[in-house]
Amino acid sequence: EFAAGLPIRACGSFNCKVSDYIALIDKVAGIRNEYRVEDIRDRVAAEVSPLLMKWIGREGKDIFNLQENSEAIANGIREDLDMQMIKDGITVTDFKIQSFSYPDNVWDKINVGK
């Protein structure tokens, strides 16, 4: 079981597309003359952390369980993320989790006991 507050890293990728240019301009770009792909990426990525915490809490008993359920977790995050972003004119088309891991400082503490 995870100890409360134990940090977990997730590595992966997502794909998204602009599905409603008018909504994107109204809700996100505003009066800016230029809006870049990086701006959209950052906007979507900002929504990922809370969803990742939600799904880790729901599906994860330990890091091995997270790895085993990574596809279900990724699908749940993609659906939730898409529902949040669609109002901004962005559709999330894919979300993949390649791995879960502990940060180096956690591994250092684990390895001290060995």
DOMAR-433875 format. One record per atom (N, C-alpha, C, O): x, y, z; atom name; residue number from 1. Coordinates in steps of 0.001 Angstrom, whole numbers, always signed. Example, Ala and Ser with C-alpha at 12.3 -4.5 7.8 and 13.67 -1.06 7.14 Angstrom:
<recs>
REC       c1       c2       c3  atome  num
REC   +13190    -5690    +7800      N    1
REC   +12300    -4500    +7800     CA    1
REC   +13200    -3300    +7800      C    1
REC   +14236    -3319    +8465      O    1
REC   +12850    -2250    +7080      N    2
REC   +13670    -1060    +7140     CA    2
REC   +12900      +30    +7870      C    2
REC   +13409    +1138    +8039      O    2
</recs>
This chain:
<recs>
REC       c1       c2       c3  atome  num
REC     +839    -1189       +0      N    1
REC       +0       +0       +0     CA    1
REC     +881    +1248       +0      C    1
REC    +1984    +1247     +546      O    1
REC     +373    +2308     -622      N    2
REC    +1095    +3569     -641     CA    2
REC     +988    +4258     +709      C    2
REC      -84    +4313    +1310      O    2
REC    +2103    +4778    +1171      N    3
REC    +2063    +5625    +2362     CA    3
REC    +1469    +6975    +1963      C    3
REC    +1648    +7428     +832      O    3
REC     +776    +7601    +2876      N    4
REC     +173    +8905    +2574     CA    4
REC    +1247    +9899    +2167      C    4
REC    +2266   +10035    +2844      O    4
REC    +1019   +10584    +1073      N    5
REC    +1954   +11608     +615     CA    5
REC    +3181   +11087     -105      C    5
REC    +4075   +11871     -424      O    5
REC    +3256    +9799     -373      N    6
REC    +4406    +9241    -1080     CA    6
REC    +4349    +9666    -2550      C    6
REC    +3367    +9386    -3237      O    6
REC    +5392   +10339    -3032      N    7
REC    +5349   +10815    -4421     CA    7
REC    +5508    +9680    -5426      C    7
REC    +6252    +8726    -5199      O    7
REC    +4804    +9804    -6524      N    8
REC    +4866    +8841    -7626     CA    8
REC    +5033    +9649    -8902      C    8
REC    +4396   +10689    -9069      O    8
REC    +5876    +9181    -9792      N    9
REC    +6017    +9818   -11106     CA    9
REC    +5324    +8953   -12149      C    9
REC    +5319    +7725   -12059      O    9
REC    +4751    +9606   -13120      N   10
REC    +4167    +8902   -14261     CA   10
REC    +4765    +9517   -15521      C   10
REC    +4813   +10739   -15666      O   10
REC    +5217    +8665   -16424      N   11
REC    +5751    +9130   -17701     CA   11
REC    +4823    +8649   -18800      C   11
REC    +4351    +7512   -18785      O   11
REC    +4569    +9538   -19756      N   12
REC    +3683    +9164   -20840     CA   12
REC    +3522   +10294   -21827      C   12
REC    +4334   +11217   -21881      O   12
REC    +2466   +10208   -22604      N   13
REC    +2223   +11215   -23639     CA   13
REC     +725   +11346   -23887      C   13
REC      -68   +10482   -23510      O   13
REC     +362   +12452   -24532      N   14
REC    -1025   +12630   -24937     CA   14
REC    -1057   +13319   -26291      C   14
REC     -112   +14006   -26679      O   14
REC    -2150   +13124   -26994      N   15
REC    -2410   +13810   -28253     CA   15
REC    -3734   +14550   -28109      C   15
REC    -4682   +14058   -27496      O   15
REC    -3770   +15730   -28683      N   16
REC    -5013   +16488   -28679     CA   16
REC    -5104   +17271   -29983      C   16
REC    -4122   +17435   -30706      O   16
REC    -6308   +17745   -30257      N   17
REC    -6513   +18554   -31461     CA   17
REC    -7520   +19647   -31156      C   17
REC    -8334   +19536   -30239      O   17
REC    -7443   +20686   -31935      N   18
REC    -8422   +21767   -31813     CA   18
REC    -9677   +21305   -32542      C   18
REC    -9653   +21042   -33744      O   18
REC   -10762   +21213   -31803      N   19
REC   -12014   +20742   -32392     CA   19
REC   -12999   +21885   -32623      C   19
REC   -13940   +21750   -33404      O   19
REC   -12782   +23002   -31946      N   20
REC   -13676   +24149   -32086     CA   20
REC   -12820   +25419   -31983      C   20
REC   -12521   +25894   -30888      O   20
REC   -12438   +25951   -33135      N   21
REC   -11556   +27118   -33172     CA   21
REC   -12172   +28334   -32485      C   21
REC   -11469   +29102   -31829      O   21
REC   -13475   +28507   -32634      N   22
REC   -14151   +29651   -32025     CA   22
REC   -14061   +29565   -30500      C   22
REC   -13737   +30552   -29840      O   22
REC   -14348   +28387   -29944      N   23
REC   -14264   +28204   -28489     CA   23
REC   -12829   +28397   -28014      C   23
REC   -12606   +29006   -26968      O   23
REC   -11859   +27894   -28757      N   24
REC   -10455   +28053   -28378     CA   24
REC   -10083   +29528   -28309      C   24
REC    -9437   +29969   -27359      O   24
REC   -10488   +30274   -29303      N   25
REC   -10174   +31706   -29321     CA   25
REC   -10905   +32434   -28194      C   25
REC   -10313   +33265   -27506      O   25
REC   -12194   +32124   -28001      N   26
REC   -12988   +32783   -26956     CA   26
REC   -12487   +32459   -25548      C   26
REC   -12369   +33355   -24712      O   26
REC   -12196   +31194   -25283      N   27
REC   -11890   +30765   -23922     CA   27
REC   -10408   +30754   -23587      C   27
REC   -10037   +30892   -22421      O   27
REC    -9563   +30594   -24583      N   28
REC    -8142   +30394   -24298     CA   28
REC    -7270   +31491   -24886      C   28
REC    -6517   +32143   -24162      O   28
REC    -7366   +31695   -26170      N   29
REC    -6451   +32629   -26834     CA   29
REC    -6796   +34081   -26547      C   29
REC    -5903   +34919   -26422      O   29
REC    -8068   +34379   -26442      N   30
REC    -8479   +35747   -26149     CA   30
REC    -8041   +36724   -27228      C   30
REC    -8264   +36494   -28416      O   30
REC    -7420   +37809   -26807      N   31
REC    -7052   +38858   -27760     CA   31
REC    -5594   +38756   -28214      C   31
REC    -5077   +39671   -28855      O   31
REC    -4943   +37662   -27889      N   32
REC    -3552   +37497   -28295     CA   32
REC    -3457   +37395   -29814      C   32
REC    -4339   +36829   -30461      O   32
REC    -2402   +37937   -30371      N   33
REC    -2173   +37851   -31812     CA   33
REC    -1676   +36476   -32241      C   33
REC    -1852   +36060   -33386      O   33
REC    -1058   +35791   -31305      N   34
REC     -413   +34521   -31631     CA   34
REC     -676   +33522   -30512      C   34
REC     -589   +33860   -29332      O   34
REC     -994   +32310   -30885      N   35
REC    -1187   +31239   -29912     CA   35
REC     -503   +30010   -30466      C   35
REC     -797   +29593   -31587      O   35
REC     +396   +29425   -29711      N   36
REC    +1260   +28347   -30212     CA   36
REC     +828   +26987   -29703      C   36
REC      +69   +26871   -28741      O   36
REC    +1325   +25971   -30364      N   37
REC    +1066   +24590   -29958     CA   37
REC    +1508   +24390   -28507      C   37
REC     +826   +23709   -27741      O   37
REC    +2639   +24976   -28128      N   38
REC    +3142   +24841   -26762     CA   38
REC    +2154   +25400   -25742      C   38
REC    +2046   +24882   -24630      O   38
REC    +1439   +26448   -26114      N   39
REC     +438   +27028   -25217     CA   39
REC     -701   +26044   -24965      C   39
REC    -1175   +25910   -23837      O   39
REC    -1129   +25369   -26001      N   40
REC    -2196   +24373   -25865     CA   40
REC    -1683   +23187   -25057      C   40
REC    -2374   +22688   -24169      O   40
REC     -461   +22734   -25370      N   41
REC     +141   +21615   -24628     CA   41
REC     +199   +21940   -23139      C   41
REC     -172   +21117   -22302      O   41
REC     +665   +23141   -22816      N   42
REC     +772   +23537   -21411     CA   42
REC     -598   +23609   -20742      C   42
REC     -751   +23238   -19579      O   42
REC    -1572   +24082   -21476      N   43
REC    -2945   +24188   -20954     CA   43
REC    -3500   +22800   -20615      C   43
REC    -4078   +22600   -19546      O   43
REC    -3320   +21849   -21532      N   44
REC    -3798   +20481   -21299     CA   44
REC    -2987   +19828   -20182      C   44
REC    -3564   +19197   -19296      O   44
REC    -1669   +19965   -20206      N   45
REC     -810   +19337   -19200     CA   45
REC    -1137   +19822   -17789      C   45
REC    -1001   +19065   -16828      O   45
REC    -1560   +21060   -17658      N   46
REC    -1904   +21596   -16338     CA   46
REC    -3092   +20865   -15721      C   46
REC    -3234   +20829   -14499      O   46
REC    -3931   +20290   -16550      N   47
REC    -5107   +19567   -16060     CA   47
REC    -4806   +18108   -15725      C   47
REC    -5626   +17432   -15104      O   47
REC    -3639   +17622   -16132      N   48
REC    -3324   +16196   -15971     CA   48
REC    -3046   +15822   -14518      C   48
REC    -3530   +14787   -14059      O   48
REC    -2279   +16630   -13778      N   49
REC    -1879   +16267   -12407     CA   49
REC    -3046   +15926   -11490      C   49
REC    -3018   +14877   -10847      O   49
REC    -4071   +16771   -11406      N   50
REC    -5180   +16406   -10516     CA   50
REC    -5892   +15122   -10958      C   50
REC    -6336   +14334   -10123      O   50
REC    -5995   +14923   -12255      N   51
REC    -6641   +13698   -12742     CA   51
REC    -5774   +12477   -12449      C   51
REC    -6285   +11409   -12113      O   51
REC    -4475   +12640   -12577      N   52
REC    -3562   +11545   -12264     CA   52
REC    -3693   +11161   -10789      C   52
REC    -3732    +9976   -10459      O   52
REC    -3759   +12146    -9910      N   53
REC    -3927   +11858    -8480     CA   53
REC    -5257   +11151    -8221      C   53
REC    -5324   +10213    -7427      O   53
REC    -6303   +11604    -8890      N   54
REC    -7627   +10981    -8733     CA   54
REC    -7574    +9507    -9125      C   54
REC    -8052    +8646    -8387      O   54
REC    -6987    +9219   -10298      N   55
REC    -6966    +7855   -10795     CA   55
REC    -5974    +6963   -10060      C   55
REC    -6209    +5761    -9933      O   55
REC    -4870    +7524    -9574      N   56
REC    -3950    +6733    -8752     CA   56
REC    -4654    +6338    -7461      C   56
REC    -4545    +5194    -7018      O   56
REC    -5372    +7274    -6859      N   57
REC    -6118    +6968    -5642     CA   57
REC    -7193    +5926    -5848      C   57
REC    -7479    +5130    -4954      O   57
REC    -7783    +5931    -7017      N   58
REC    -8866    +4992    -7319     CA   58
REC    -8345    +3607    -7669      C   58
REC    -8912    +2608    -7227      O   58
REC    -7276    +3527    -8455      N   59
REC    -6811    +2258    -9016     CA   59
REC    -5567    +1672    -8354      C   59
REC    -5300     +476    -8477      O   59
REC    -4809    +2510    -7654      N   60
REC    -3505    +2044    -7206     CA   60
REC    -3455    +1580    -5771      C   60
REC    -3826    +2319    -4860      O   60
REC    -2997     +359    -5565      N   61
REC    -2732     -154    -4228     CA   61
REC    -1236      -90    -3958      C   61
REC     -809     +166    -2832      O   61
REC     -454     -321    -4987      N   62
REC     +998     -201    -4938     CA   62
REC    +1490      +68    -6352      C   62
REC     +696      +87    -7293      O   62
REC    +2770     +271    -6505      N   63
REC    +3302     +658    -7814     CA   63
REC    +3110     -457    -8851      C   63
REC    +2942     -178   -10038      O   63
REC    +3136    -1705    -8407      N   64
REC    +2944    -2833    -9329     CA   64
REC    +1506    -2867    -9832      C   64
REC    +1252    -3179   -10996      O   64
REC     +566    -2543    -8945      N   65
REC     -838    -2476    -9333     CA   65
REC    -1064    -1346   -10331      C   65
REC    -1846    -1487   -11272      O   65
REC     -369     -212   -10118      N   66
REC     -484     +898   -11069     CA   66
REC       +9     +478   -12452      C   66
REC     -632     +778   -13459      O   66
REC    +1139     -211   -12501      N   67
REC    +1675     -670   -13791     CA   67
REC     +678    -1621   -14460      C   67
REC     +415    -1528   -15659      O   67
REC     +140    -2522   -13669      N   68
REC     -807    -3503   -14203     CA   68
REC    -2068    -2834   -14751      C   68
REC    -2628    -3287   -15749      O   68
REC    -2515    -1760   -14102      N   69
REC    -3741    -1078   -14497     CA   69
REC    -3487     +202   -15286      C   69
REC    -4384    +1035   -15412      O   69
REC    -2288     +368   -15814      N   70
REC    -1940    +1631   -16473     CA   70
REC    -2829    +1934   -17679      C   70
REC    -3123    +3100   -17943      O   70
REC    -3253     +930   -18401      N   71
REC    -4122    +1177   -19554     CA   71
REC    -5495    +1691   -19107      C   71
REC    -6026    +2633   -19696      O   71
REC    -6062    +1081   -18079      N   72
REC    -7358    +1529   -17560     CA   72
REC    -7242    +2936   -16970      C   72
REC    -8138    +3762   -17147      O   72
REC    -6143    +3206   -16272      N   73
REC    -5918    +4533   -15698     CA   73
REC    -5801    +5566   -16815      C   73
REC    -6402    +6638   -16742      O   73
REC    -5025    +5240   -17848      N   74
REC    -4846    +6161   -18980     CA   74
REC    -6176    +6431   -19685      C   74
REC    -6464    +7572   -20047      O   74
REC    -6982    +5399   -19880      N   75
REC    -8284    +5589   -20530     CA   75
REC    -9202    +6473   -19683      C   75
REC    -9901    +7335   -20216      O   75
REC    -9199    +6261   -18378      N   76
REC   -10011    +7090   -17489     CA   76
REC    -9561    +8543   -17496      C   76
REC   -10385    +9457   -17525      O   76
REC    -8250    +8750   -17470      N   77
REC    -7721   +10111   -17509     CA   77
REC    -8067   +10761   -18845      C   77
REC    -8464   +11926   -18878      O   77
REC    -7922   +10023   -19947      N   78
REC    -8240   +10588   -21266     CA   78
REC    -9697   +11034   -21331      C   78
REC    -9992   +12128   -21813      O   78
REC   -10604   +10197   -20851      N   79
REC   -12022   +10552   -20876     CA   79
REC   -12304   +11790   -20009      C   79
REC   -12999   +12709   -20443      O   79
REC   -11765   +11806   -18794      N   80
REC   -11977   +12948   -17905     CA   80
REC   -11350   +14226   -18472      C   80
REC   -11953   +15298   -18436      O   80
REC   -10139   +14088   -18992      N   81
REC    -9430   +15234   -19551     CA   81
REC   -10174   +15777   -20768      C   81
REC   -10303   +16990   -20932      O   81
REC   -10655   +14886   -21607      N   82
REC   -11411   +15308   -22785     CA   82
REC   -12668   +16072   -22371      C   82
REC   -13006   +17088   -22978      O   82
REC   -13356   +15589   -21346      N   83
REC   -14566   +16272   -20869     CA   83
REC   -14244   +17669   -20346      C   83
REC   -15043   +18591   -20508      O   83
REC   -13081   +17830   -19721      N   84
REC   -12690   +19146   -19207     CA   84
REC   -12261   +20084   -20325      C   84
REC   -12554   +21279   -20272      O   84
REC   -11573   +19565   -21334      N   85
REC   -10980   +20410   -22362     CA   85
REC   -11928   +20735   -23508      C   85
REC   -11713   +21715   -24220      O   85
REC   -12970   +19937   -23701      N   86
REC   -13874   +20140   -24829     CA   86
REC   -14531   +21513   -24776      C   86
REC   -14813   +22104   -25819      O   86
REC   -14775   +22024   -23581      N   87
REC   -15390   +23357   -23442     CA   87
REC   -14462   +24458   -23937      C   87
REC   -14914   +25554   -24268      O   87
REC   -13155   +24164   -23987      N   88
REC   -12169   +25117   -24497     CA   88
REC   -11842   +24883   -25969      C   88
REC   -10929   +25503   -26513      O   88
REC   -12595   +23984   -26613      N   89
REC   -12385   +23721   -28030     CA   89
REC   -11273   +22742   -28329      C   89
REC   -10805   +22662   -29464      O   89
REC   -10838   +21986   -27315      N   90
REC    -9744   +21025   -27479     CA   90
REC   -10278   +19629   -27202      C   90
REC   -10959   +19403   -26202      O   90
REC    -9964   +18691   -28096      N   91
REC   -10342   +17298   -27922     CA   91
REC    -9083   +16484   -27654      C   91
REC    -8106   +16591   -28395      O   91
REC    -9101   +15666   -26594      N   92
REC    -7980   +14785   -26277     CA   92
REC    -8221   +13474   -27011      C   92
REC    -9187   +12768   -26723      O   92
REC    -7352   +13149   -27950      N   93
REC    -7550   +11977   -28796     CA   93
REC    -6823   +10736   -28297      C   93
REC    -7192    +9617   -28655      O   93
REC    -5788   +10922   -27470      N   94
REC    -5029    +9771   -26982     CA   94
REC    -4315   +10161   -25695      C   94
REC    -3913   +11311   -25525      O   94
REC    -4163    +9210   -24801      N   95
REC    -3424    +9417   -23557     CA   95
REC    -2778    +8099   -23202      C   95
REC    -3471    +7094   -23046      O   95
REC    -1477    +8082   -23072      N   96
REC     -723    +6852   -22777     CA   96
REC     +127    +7062   -21535      C   96
REC     +702    +8131   -21337      O   96
REC     +199    +6038   -20708      N   97
REC    +1129    +6013   -19579     CA   97
REC    +2143    +4917   -19891      C   97
REC    +1790    +3743   -20008      O   97
REC    +3408    +5315   -20024      N   98
REC    +4457    +4334   -20291     CA   98
REC    +4941    +3675   -18997      C   98
REC    +5233    +2479   -18979      O   98
REC    +5027    +4457   -17912      N   99
REC    +5532    +3873   -16669     CA   99
REC    +5160    +4723   -15465      C   99
REC    +4876    +5916   -15572      O   99
REC    +5172    +4062   -14319      N  100
REC    +5077    +4713   -13027     CA  100
REC    +6378    +4420   -12307      C  100
REC    +6943    +3336   -12458      O  100
REC    +6861    +5379   -11521      N  101
REC    +8080    +5137   -10748     CA  101
REC    +8110    +6062    -9542      C  101
REC    +7367    +7039    -9455      O  101
REC    +8985    +5721    -8627      N  102
REC    +9245    +6600    -7491     CA  102
REC   +10352    +7566    -7877      C  102
REC   +11238    +7198    -8648      O  102
REC   +10330    +8787    -7366      N  103
REC   +11446    +9711    -7593     CA  103
REC   +12730    +9162    -6959      C  103
REC   +12672    +8295    -6087      O  103
REC   +13875    +9663    -7395      N  104
REC   +15171    +9180    -6922     CA  104
REC   +15306    +9261    -5402      C  104
REC   +15863    +8355    -4782      O  104
REC   +14798   +10345    -4795      N  105
REC   +14947   +10470    -3339     CA  105
REC   +14189    +9379    -2593      C  105
REC   +14610    +8984    -1506      O  105
REC   +13091    +8883    -3140      N  106
REC   +12350    +7783    -2520     CA  106
REC   +13139    +6495    -2679      C  106
REC   +13239    +5713    -1733      O  106
REC   +13705    +6260    -3865      N  107
REC   +14526    +5053    -4078     CA  107
REC   +15739    +5058    -3152      C  107
REC   +16140    +4008    -2650      O  107
REC   +16323    +6230    -2925      N  108
REC   +17472    +6322    -2005     CA  108
REC   +17073    +5855     -608      C  108
REC   +17828    +5127      +37      O  108
REC   +15902    +6264     -135      N  109
REC   +15434    +5847    +1183     CA  109
REC   +15130    +4349    +1219      C  109
REC   +15393    +3683    +2220      O  109
REC   +14577    +3822     +127      N  110
REC   +14272    +2387      +53     CA  110
REC   +15574    +1594      +94      C  110
REC   +15659     +583     +791      O  110
REC   +16570    +2032     -630      N  111
REC   +17829    +1296     -737     CA  111
REC   +18675    +1387     +532      C  111
REC   +19555     +550     +732      O  111
REC   +18438    +2377    +1393      N  112
REC   +19172    +2482    +2660     CA  112
REC   +18883    +1261    +3538      C  112
REC   +19760     +784    +4258      O  112
REC   +17671     +771    +3473      N  113
REC   +17277     -374    +4300     CA  113
REC   +17808    -1699    +3803      C  113
REC   +17643    -2712    +4481      O  113
REC   +18435    -1728    +2650      N  114
REC   +18919    -3010    +2101     CA  114
REC   +20333    -3281    +2499      C  114
REC   +20893    -4312    +2125      O  114
</recs>
